[in-house]
């Protein structure tokens, strides 16, 4: 009887350890493929890009029978340690999430050329004149064992900017970012272009607060986790007159949504995922979202590993292949004029066929 108690206790302990590490291996985990995700700051439940990447792993667990787990990064110093843990465990694919993991991912990949990696929102080569490889940048060359997953989010943000310009009552819309990195500013740039295009088409004068592409300058909280900053930045933009706000800062944006819900004086445009679905507690203030379908990109990469079709290099998802898109208006659908919906459909088709571009509108 004592042996039974000991065995039971050991099983329970093992179960607790697996849960703490974020392990999720489905009952059909038969492929033998092991996948590990390293999150960026904000955690796996950020209702944004970390969560979307994990959804892709979970889908692969359910549909492909792989084994999958995640390790959360609480600080940037955790990146290399978390990657090393998966290397020690000999995982078949290591997925890192976010621009800030670029250097650590490349360093590990170059030291372990037989291990496959995928990184969300980053591509190689990434070095620039004067950059020190391994410190300022990850690699001066392509990495054959790393797949960079890129997203042309400025195209979807363009549509969101056009929609915001068509729906604002004050003539002012706002945006802000978490950290000033390309995968954040690409949203803001597209948003500004969409507003500018609306102004050109309608002879309007809607103002964008929080970002200026020509000056390469805007508002940034400096983090991806402080909902208090989300509240403060939204309040500041509202004081300047903005009634529609697009936070590009992961969970920080939930603080902005809370302010809009409490005051009833602004609407939110979500990013990465459909905020109406990922944060339903704020659905009454979510006009739309700029979706970056990280889950699909991650799932496709895992499937390629399983099927023996994995390749390194860059895979870019666009509005044409559905990798980025603007979410439905959901509860706001009846409030959006039919003419505006038609104009958005026309703009989307033009973005798909290339006759309309973000840089073309911005004059770059």
C-alpha positions in Angstrom: 0.0 0.0 0.0 2.9 2.3 0.9 4.4 1.7 -2.6 1.1 2.6 -4.2 1.0 5.9 -2.3 4.6 6.7 -3.4 3.9 5.9 -7.0 0.7 8.0 -7.0 2.6 10.9 -5.4 5.3 10.7 -8.0 2.8 10.7 -10.8 1.1 13.8 -9.3 4.4 15.6 -8.9 5.4 14.9 -12.5 2.1 16.2 -13.7 2.6 19.4 -11.7 6.0 19.9 -13.1 4.8 19.5 -16.7 2.0 22.0 -16.1 4.5 24.5 -14.6 6.6 24.3 -17.7 3.6 24.8 -20.0 3.6 21.3 -21.5 0.7 20.4 -23.7 0.9 17.0 -25.4 -2.4 15.8 -26.8 -3.6 12.2 -26.6 -2.7 11.7 -30.2 0.9 12.8 -29.7 2.3 10.0 -31.9 4.6 11.8 -34.4 7.6 11.9 -32.1 8.1 15.6 -33.1 9.0 17.8 -30.1 8.2 21.5 -30.3 9.2 24.2 -27.8 8.0 27.8 -27.8 10.0 30.6 -26.1 7.7 33.6 -25.4 8.6 37.2 -25.5 7.8 39.4 -22.5 4.1 39.5 -21.7 3.6 35.8 -21.3 1.8 33.1 -23.1 -1.6 34.5 -22.0 -1.0 38.0 -23.4 -4.0 37.8 -25.6 -1.7 38.9 -28.4 1.3 37.5 -30.3 2.6 35.0 -27.7 -0.8 33.5 -27.3 -1.3 33.3 -31.0 1.9 31.5 -31.5 1.0 29.1 -28.7 -2.4 28.5 -30.4 -0.5 27.4 -33.5 1.5 24.9 -31.4 -1.7 23.7 -29.7 -3.4 23.2 -33.1 -0.3 21.1 -34.2 -0.6 19.0 -31.1 -4.3 18.3 -31.8 -4.0 17.8 -35.6 -0.5 16.6 -36.2 0.1 14.6 -33.0 3.3 16.5 -32.0 4.5 17.2 -28.5 4.6 20.9 -27.5 5.3 23.1 -24.6 6.3 26.7 -23.8 8.7 28.6 -21.6 7.7 32.1 -20.6 10.3 34.9 -20.6 9.9 37.2 -17.7 13.0 39.2 -18.6 15.2 39.5 -21.7 17.9 37.6 -19.9 15.6 34.6 -20.0 15.7 34.3 -23.8 19.0 32.4 -24.1 18.4 30.3 -21.0 15.0 29.1 -22.3 16.4 28.3 -25.8 19.2 26.4 -24.2 16.7 24.3 -22.2 15.1 23.1 -25.4 18.5 22.4 -26.9 19.3 20.3 -23.9 16.0 18.4 -24.3 16.8 17.9 -28.1 13.6 19.4 -29.4 13.0 19.1 -33.1 11.8 22.7 -33.5 12.3 25.7 -31.3 10.0 28.6 -31.9 11.0 32.0 -30.6 8.4 34.8 -30.5 9.3 38.4 -31.2 11.8 40.8 -32.5 13.7 41.0 -29.2 14.8 37.4 -29.5 16.5 37.9 -32.8 20.1 37.9 -31.6 19.8 35.0 -29.1 18.0 32.9 -31.7 20.7 33.4 -34.3 23.4 32.7 -31.8 21.9 29.4 -30.8 21.0 28.4 -34.3 24.6 29.0 -35.5 26.0 26.9 -32.6 23.4 24.1 -33.3 23.1 23.8 -37.1 21.2 20.5 -36.9 18.4 22.0 -34.8 15.5 23.7 -36.6 14.3 27.1 -35.4 11.5 29.4 -36.4 11.2 33.0 -35.2 8.1 35.1 -35.3 8.5 38.7 -36.5 12.1 38.5 -37.5 14.2 37.6 -40.5 17.9 37.1 -41.4 20.3 38.5 -42.4 19.7 41.4 -40.0 23.1 43.0 -39.6 23.7 46.6 -40.6 26.8 48.7 -41.2 28.8 48.9 -37.9 26.7 46.3 -36.1 28.5 43.6 -34.1 27.3 40.2 -35.0 26.1 38.3 -32.0 25.5 41.6 -30.1 23.8 44.2 -32.2 22.5 41.8 -34.8 22.0 38.0 -35.2 23.6 37.1 -38.5 25.1 38.7 -41.6 24.0 35.8 -43.7 20.9 33.6 -44.2 20.6 30.8 -41.7 19.5 27.5 -43.3 18.1 26.1 -40.1 16.0 29.1 -39.2 12.7 30.1 -40.7 11.9 33.8 -40.2 8.1 34.4 -40.1 7.3 37.8 -41.4 3.9 39.6 -41.7 3.0 42.5 -44.0 0.9 44.0 -41.2 1.0 47.5 -42.7 -1.5 46.3 -45.3 -4.1 45.3 -42.8 -3.3 48.3 -40.6 -3.9 50.5 -43.7 -7.5 49.2 -43.9 -7.9 49.8 -40.1 -6.7 53.4 -40.6 -9.1 54.0 -43.4 -11.9 52.6 -41.3 -10.9 54.8 -38.3 -10.8 57.8 -40.5 -14.3 57.0 -41.8 -15.8 56.4 -38.3 -14.2 59.2 -36.2 -16.5 61.8 -34.8 -13.8 64.2 -33.7 -11.6 64.1 -36.8 -8.7 62.8 -34.7 -7.5 59.2 -34.3 -4.5 58.0 -32.3 -2.0 55.2 -32.0 1.0 54.3 -29.8 3.5 51.5 -29.5 5.2 49.4 -26.9 8.8 49.5 -28.0 10.1 51.3 -31.1 11.0 48.3 -33.2 10.1 47.6 -36.8 7.4 45.0 -36.0 5.6 47.7 -34.0 6.1 50.7 -36.2 4.9 48.8 -39.3 1.4 48.8 -37.8 1.6 52.5 -37.0 2.9 53.3 -40.5 0.1 51.4 -42.2 -2.5 53.0 -39.9 -1.2 56.5 -40.8 -1.2 55.6 -44.5 -4.8 54.4 -44.3 -5.9 57.7 -42.8 -3.9 59.7 -45.3 -5.5 57.7 -48.2 -9.0 58.4 -46.8 -8.2 62.1 -46.7 -7.0 62.0 -50.3 -10.1 60.1 -51.5 -12.7 62.1 -49.5 -11.0 65.5 -49.3 -11.0 65.1 -45.6 -8.6 66.2 -42.9 -8.5 63.5 -40.3 -5.5 63.8 -38.0 -3.3 60.9 -36.7 -1.9 61.4 -33.2 1.0 59.3 -31.9 3.0 58.6 -35.1 4.6 60.4 -37.9 6.3 58.3 -40.6 8.2 61.3 -42.1 9.7 62.1 -38.7 10.0 58.5 -37.7 8.7 59.5 -34.4 5.8 58.6 -32.2 4.5 57.6 -28.8 5.9 54.5 -27.1 5.4 53.1 -23.6 8.8 51.3 -23.6 7.2 48.0 -22.6 4.7 45.3 -23.6 3.2 44.5 -20.2 2.0 47.6 -18.3 -1.7 48.0 -18.6 -1.3 51.2 -16.4 0.7 52.7 -19.3 -2.1 51.6 -21.6 -4.5 53.6 -19.6 -2.3 56.7 -19.3 -1.5 56.8 -23.0 -5.1 56.4 -24.0 -6.2 59.1 -21.6 -3.6 61.4 -23.0 -4.6 60.8 -26.6 -8.3 61.3 -25.6 -7.4 64.6 -24.1 -5.9 65.6 -27.4 -9.2 64.7 -29.1 -8.7 61.1 -30.4 -11.8 59.0 -30.2 -10.4 55.9 -31.9 -7.1 54.5 -30.6 -4.9 51.6 -31.9 -2.4 50.5 -29.2 0.4 48.4 -30.7 1.8 47.1 -27.4 0.4 43.6 -26.6 -1.3 43.4 -23.2 -0.6 47.2 -22.7 -3.6 47.7 -25.0 -5.9 46.1 -22.6 -5.4 49.1 -20.3 -6.5 51.4 -23.1 -9.6 49.2 -23.8 -10.5 49.5 -20.2 -10.4 53.3 -20.3 -12.6 53.3 -23.4 -15.1 51.0 -21.8 -15.2 53.0 -18.5 -15.5 56.4 -20.1 -17.5 55.5 -23.3 -15.5 58.2 -25.1 -13.3 56.1 -27.4 -13.1 53.0 -29.4 -10.2 50.6 -29.7 -8.6 48.9 -32.7 -6.9 45.7 -31.6 -3.7 44.2 -33.0 -2.2 40.7 -33.7 -5.4 38.9 -32.8 -9.1 39.7 -33.1 -9.5 41.6 -29.8 -13.3 41.0 -29.9 -12.5 37.3 -29.5 -9.3 37.4 -27.4 -10.6 40.0 -24.9 -14.4 39.7 -25.0 -14.7 41.8 -21.8 -14.0 44.8 -24.0 -16.0 43.8 -27.1 -18.4 46.8 -26.9 -15.5 49.2 -27.6 -13.6 47.1 -30.2 -14.2 48.7 -33.6 -12.0 46.1 -35.4 -8.5 44.6 -35.2 -5.4 44.3 -37.3 -4.9 40.5 -37.4 -1.5 38.9 -37.8 -2.2 35.2 -38.2 0.8 33.9 -36.3 -1.0 30.7 -35.4 -1.3 29.7 -39.0 2.4 30.5 -39.7 3.5 28.5 -36.7 1.2 25.6 -37.5 2.5 25.5 -41.2 6.1 25.5 -40.0 5.5 22.6 -37.6 3.7 20.7 -40.4 6.7 21.2 -42.7 9.0 19.8 -40.0 6.7 16.8 -39.6 6.5 16.3 -43.4 10.2 16.7 -43.9 9.6 19.9 -45.9 11.2 22.5 -43.5 13.3 25.1 -45.1 15.1 28.1 -43.6 14.9 31.6 -45.0 12.0 34.0 -44.8 8.3 33.3 -45.3 6.2 36.4 -45.5 2.5 36.4 -45.0 0.4 39.1 -46.7 -3.1 40.3 -47.2 -3.1 38.3 -50.5 -2.6 34.9 -48.8 -4.8 35.8 -45.8 -1.8 35.9 -43.4 -2.8 39.4 -42.4 -6.3 41.0 -42.5 -8.7 43.3 -40.8 -11.1 41.6 -38.4 -14.9 42.0 -38.8 -16.7 44.9 -37.2 -18.7 42.6 -35.1 -21.1 44.6 -32.8 -20.2 47.8 -34.8 -21.2 46.3 -38.1 -24.6 48.0 -38.2 -23.0 51.4 -37.4 -20.5 51.3 -40.3 -21.9 52.9 -43.4 -22.4 50.7 -46.4 -20.4 53.1 -48.5 -17.4 52.8 -46.2 -17.6 49.0 -46.3 -17.5 49.2 -50.1 -14.6 51.5 -50.1 -12.7 49.2 -47.8 -13.4 46.2 -50.0 -12.1 48.2 -53.0 -9.0 49.2 -51.1 -8.3 45.6 -50.0 -8.5 44.4 -53.6 -6.1 47.1 -54.7 -3.7 46.2 -51.9 -3.9 42.5 -53.1 -3.2 43.3 -56.8 -0.5 45.8 -55.9 -2.1 48.8 -57.5 -2.3 50.4 -54.0 0.7 50.3 -51.6 1.4 51.8 -48.2 4.7 53.3 -49.3 3.0 54.8 -52.4 0.5 56.6 -50.3 3.1 57.8 -47.8 5.2 59.0 -50.7 8.2 56.9 -49.8 
